[in-house]
């Protein structure tokens, strides 16, 4: 979580409950407008996906049988 987001949550936390509920509704509406089916990646998720795809292409993977589950 970015520092900006943390600061924003701290500010929201100082509001009365009724205002917190309003902020919650607004955030939900913005997120649904931006990504209605929750398929977009955040920059962090995109980086993780890119790294994992590169590892797979390089053969840096292992099978389930290679894991010691005990």
C-alpha positions in Angstrom: 0.0 0.0 0.0 1.4 3.4 -0.9 2.1 6.1 1.6 -0.5 8.3 -0.1 -3.2 5.6 0.4 -2.2 5.1 4.0 -2.5 8.9 4.6 -5.9 8.9 2.9 -7.2 6.0 5.1 -5.9 7.9 8.2 -7.9 11.0 7.1 -11.0 9.0 6.4 -10.7 7.3 9.8 -11.1 10.8 11.5 -14.5 11.2 10.0 -17.8 10.4 11.7 -19.3 7.0 10.8 -21.9 8.5 8.5 -19.2 10.1 6.4 -17.1 7.0 6.4 -20.1 5.1 4.9 -20.4 7.8 2.2 -16.7 7.6 1.3 -17.0 3.8 1.2 -19.9 4.0 -1.3 -18.0 6.5 -3.5 -14.9 4.3 -3.6 -16.9 1.3 -4.5 -18.6 3.2 -7.4 -15.3 4.5 -8.7 -13.7 1.1 -8.6 -16.7 -0.5 -10.4 -16.7 2.3 -13.0 -13.0 1.8 -13.6 -13.1 -2.1 -13.7 -16.7 -3.4 -13.6 -15.6 -7.1 -13.8 -12.5 -6.8 -11.7 -10.1 -7.9 -14.5 -7.7 -5.0 -14.6 -4.3 -5.3 -12.9 -2.8 -2.9 -10.5 0.8 -1.9 -11.4 2.1 -4.2 -8.6 0.0 -7.1 -9.9 1.2 -6.4 -13.5 4.8 -6.6 -12.3 4.2 -9.9 -10.5 2.5 -11.4 -13.5 5.3 -10.2 -15.9 8.0 -11.7 -13.6 6.1 -15.0 -13.3 5.7 -15.2 -17.1 9.4 -14.6 -17.5 10.2 -17.3 -15.0 8.0 -19.7 -16.9 9.6 -18.8 -20.2 13.0 -19.3 -18.7 12.0 -22.7 -17.3 12.3 -21.5 -13.7 9.3 -23.6 -12.7 8.8 -26.9 -10.8 6.2 -29.6 -10.6 4.0 -30.4 -7.6 5.9 -33.6 -7.2 9.1 -31.7 -6.6 7.7 -30.0 -3.5 8.2 -31.5 -0.1 4.8 -31.1 1.4 5.8 -32.4 4.8 
